[in-house]
Amino acid sequence: MLVHTRKGRWAVWAVFAVVCVPLFALPLLVIATASLSTNWSGVLPSGPTGVHYASATRGESLAALSVSLQTALLASVLALAVGTWAALAAASLGRRGRRLMDALFMLPVAVPSVVVGLAVLVAYSRPPVLLNGTRWIVMLAHTVLVTAFAYQSVSAALARLDPAYAQAAASLGARPWYVLWRVKLPLLLPSLTAAAGLCFALSMGELSATMMLYPPDWMPLPVQIFAATDRGSLFTGSALAVVLMAATSLVLLAVSRIRTEASYR
């Protein structure tokens, strides 16, 4: 709904400030404040200090951040490759085939992620594919959980793609693989980078399935945040959460820059 009067615009901004700021911005600001505090005896944390960041950026915490980044990067690449391939395949199918593909790829996000974690744990705890107790089972679970988002993003982009470009290339004698590589994928690049960023962010924050699967030598940062708050180290957990948010935001900023450049090509 468009608002044309100054009073109406002020009213919209007031509603936004009253509803959205407490719901979205305020909790993050409280976490950031807690990460710089030593006690919480009043409404807000107090006692400024930076000691929590000293422990959040070295030793086990730094290793956990590295684990999260490696897991999210691999899961995003695999999810983007599988999701793009599946979306391209589904686009060439009939309506029933597309519905079947949609149902297949949306199934992992239609159930709680802890169910997906249990399913992966049960499926890959016996030969011939024994992954239980290794880092690969965590990466596999993350890939399963985020592939649906890559598939949906690429499918939506393909639905908006003008088929005239591919038809023109084919009419000039281009082979199907050349049309895909030189025509379709460059046109899909903004959507592909957006899907990669979404998959990365979701993987960085995944906890429920990871808690069931991670081995002792492959602990992602969300698990360490949960462990810190569970044992009462709220301020250390807050610092770890800020580090996680900062790392994720930096990667998403880089992806956004790539997407912007791809949109102008």
C-alpha positions in Angstrom: 0.0 0.0 0.0 1.4 3.4 -1.1 1.4 6.2 1.4 1.4 9.7 -0.2 1.1 12.0 2.9 3.8 13.0 5.2 1.7 12.0 8.3 1.0 8.7 6.8 4.7 8.1 6.1 5.6 9.0 9.7 2.9 6.6 10.9 4.4 3.8 8.8 7.9 4.5 10.2 6.5 4.6 13.7 4.9 1.2 13.3 8.1 -0.1 11.8 10.1 1.2 14.8 7.6 -0.2 17.3 7.2 -3.6 15.7 10.4 -4.5 13.8 13.1 -3.0 15.9 12.2 -4.9 19.1 11.7 -8.1 17.2 14.8 -8.0 14.9 17.4 -5.4 15.9 17.1 -5.3 19.7 18.0 -8.9 20.4 21.1 -8.6 18.3 22.1 -5.4 20.0 21.7 -7.1 23.4 23.9 -9.9 22.3 26.5 -7.5 21.1 26.3 -5.6 24.4 26.5 -8.8 26.5 29.7 -9.8 24.6 31.4 -6.7 26.0 30.1 -7.0 29.6 31.1 -8.8 32.8 27.8 -8.9 34.6 24.1 -8.6 34.1 22.4 -7.4 37.2 20.0 -4.9 35.8 17.9 -4.5 32.7 21.0 -4.5 30.4 24.5 -6.0 30.8 27.1 -3.8 32.4 30.9 -3.8 33.2 32.6 -3.1 29.8 35.4 -5.5 28.9 36.9 -7.1 25.8 38.2 -10.2 27.5 35.5 -12.4 26.0 36.7 -11.7 22.5 40.2 -12.7 23.5 39.0 -16.3 24.1 36.5 -16.2 21.2 39.2 -15.5 18.6 41.8 -18.1 19.5 42.3 -21.7 20.5 39.2 -24.0 20.3 37.0 -21.1 19.3 39.1 -20.2 16.3 39.2 -23.9 15.3 35.4 -24.1 15.6 35.0 -21.0 13.4 37.3 -22.7 10.8 35.2 -25.8 11.0 32.0 -23.9 10.4 33.5 -22.0 7.4 34.8 -25.2 5.8 31.6 -27.0 6.3 29.4 -24.1 5.1 31.7 -23.6 2.0 31.6 -27.2 1.0 27.9 -27.7 1.7 27.1 -24.5 -0.3 29.2 -25.6 -3.3 27.6 -29.1 -3.3 24.1 -27.8 -2.8 24.5 -25.3 -5.6 25.8 -27.9 -8.0 23.1 -30.5 -7.1 20.3 -27.9 -6.9 21.2 -26.3 -10.2 21.5 -29.6 -12.0 18.2 -30.7 -10.5 16.4 -27.5 -11.5 17.7 -27.7 -15.0 16.6 -31.3 -15.3 13.1 -30.5 -13.8 12.7 -27.6 -16.3 12.8 -30.2 -19.1 10.2 -32.4 -17.5 6.4 -32.3 -17.6 4.2 -30.9 -14.8 4.1 -34.2 -12.9 7.9 -34.6 -13.1 8.5 -31.1 -11.8 6.1 -31.7 -8.9 7.9 -34.9 -8.1 11.3 -33.1 -8.1 9.8 -30.3 -6.0 8.5 -32.8 -3.4 11.8 -34.7 -3.3 14.0 -31.6 -2.8 11.6 -29.9 -0.4 11.2 -32.9 1.9 14.3 -32.2 4.1 13.0 -28.8 4.9 9.4 -30.0 5.4 10.5 -32.0 8.5 12.5 -30.8 11.5 16.2 -30.7 10.9 16.8 -33.0 13.9 14.9 -35.7 11.9 17.2 -35.2 9.0 20.1 -35.5 11.3 18.8 -38.8 12.7 18.1 -40.1 9.3 21.6 -39.3 8.1 23.0 -40.9 11.3 21.1 -44.1 10.8 21.7 -44.3 7.1 25.5 -43.8 7.2 26.4 -45.7 10.4 26.8 -49.1 8.7 28.9 -50.4 5.8 29.2 -50.0 2.9 29.1 -46.2 3.5 30.3 -45.6 7.0 30.5 -41.9 7.8 29.5 -41.9 11.5 32.3 -40.3 13.6 33.8 -38.4 10.7 33.5 -34.8 9.5 31.9 -35.9 6.2 28.7 -36.9 7.9 28.3 -33.3 9.2 29.0 -31.9 5.7 26.5 -34.3 4.2 23.8 -33.4 6.6 24.3 -29.7 5.9 24.3 -30.3 2.2 21.0 -32.2 2.4 19.4 -29.4 4.5 20.4 -26.5 2.2 20.1 -28.0 -1.2 16.3 -27.4 -1.2 17.0 -23.6 -1.1 19.4 -23.7 -4.0 17.0 -25.8 -6.0 14.1 -23.4 -5.4 16.1 -20.3 -6.2 17.4 -21.7 -9.5 14.0 -23.1 -10.4 12.4 -19.7 -9.9 15.1 -18.0 -12.0 14.7 -20.6 -14.8 10.9 -19.9 -14.8 11.6 -16.2 -15.4 14.3 -16.8 -18.0 13.4 -15.9 -21.6 13.7 -19.0 -23.7 14.4 -16.9 -26.8 18.1 -16.6 -25.8 18.6 -20.4 -25.8 16.5 -20.8 -28.9 18.5 -18.2 -30.8 21.8 -19.9 -29.8 20.5 -23.3 -30.8 19.2 -21.9 -34.2 22.8 -20.7 -34.9 24.1 -24.2 -34.5 25.2 -24.1 -30.8 25.3 -27.5 -29.1 23.2 -28.1 -25.9 26.2 -28.0 -23.7 27.4 -24.8 -25.3 24.0 -23.2 -24.8 24.0 -24.2 -21.2 27.5 -23.0 -20.5 27.6 -19.8 -22.5 23.9 -18.7 -22.4 21.9 -20.1 -19.6 24.4 -20.2 -16.8 25.7 -16.6 -17.3 22.0 -15.4 -17.3 21.5 -17.3 -14.1 24.6 -16.1 -12.4 22.9 -13.5 -10.1 20.4 -16.1 -8.9 23.2 -18.6 -8.4 25.2 -16.3 -6.3 22.1 -15.4 -4.2 21.4 -19.1 -3.7 25.1 -19.7 -2.7 24.9 -16.9 -0.1 21.6 -18.3 1.3 23.0 -21.8 1.6 26.2 -20.5 3.2 24.3 -18.5 5.8 21.9 -21.4 6.7 24.8 -23.8 7.0 26.8 -21.5 9.3 23.9 -21.3 11.7 22.7 -24.9 11.6 22.6 -26.6 15.0 19.9 -29.2 15.5 21.2 -31.9 13.1 24.8 -31.0 13.8 24.3 -31.8 17.5 23.5 -35.4 16.6 26.3 -35.9 14.2 29.5 -33.9 15.0 32.6 -35.9 16.1 34.8 -34.5 18.9 37.4 -33.2 16.4 34.9 -31.4 14.1 32.9 -29.1 16.3 31.2 -26.2 14.5 30.9 -22.8 16.1 27.1 -23.0 16.8 27.7 -26.1 18.8 30.4 -24.3 20.9 28.0 -21.4 21.4 25.4 -23.7 22.7 27.9 -25.5 24.9 29.1 -22.2 26.4 25.6 -20.9 27.2 24.6 -24.3 28.5 27.3 -24.2 31.1 26.4 -20.7 32.1 29.1 -18.7 30.2 26.6 -16.3 28.7 29.1 -13.5 27.9 31.5 -15.9 26.2 28.7 -17.4 24.2 27.6 -13.9 23.2 31.1 -13.1 22.0 31.2 -16.3 20.0 27.8 -15.4 18.5 29.1 -12.0 17.4 32.1 -13.6 15.8 29.8 -16.0 14.0 27.6 -13.1 12.8 30.6 -11.1 11.7 32.1 -14.0 9.7 28.9 -14.8 8.0 28.2 -11.2 7.2 31.6 -10.7 5.6 31.1 -13.7 3.4 27.6 -12.6 2.4 28.9 -9.1 1.7 31.5 -10.6 -0.7 28.8 -12.7 -2.4 26.5 -9.7 -2.7 29.3 -7.8 -4.4 29.8 -10.6 -6.9 26.1 -10.8 -7.5 26.0 -7.0 -8.1 28.8 -7.2 -10.6 27.1 -10.2 -12.3 23.9 -8.3 -12.7 25.5 -5.4 -14.6 27.2 -7.7 -17.1 
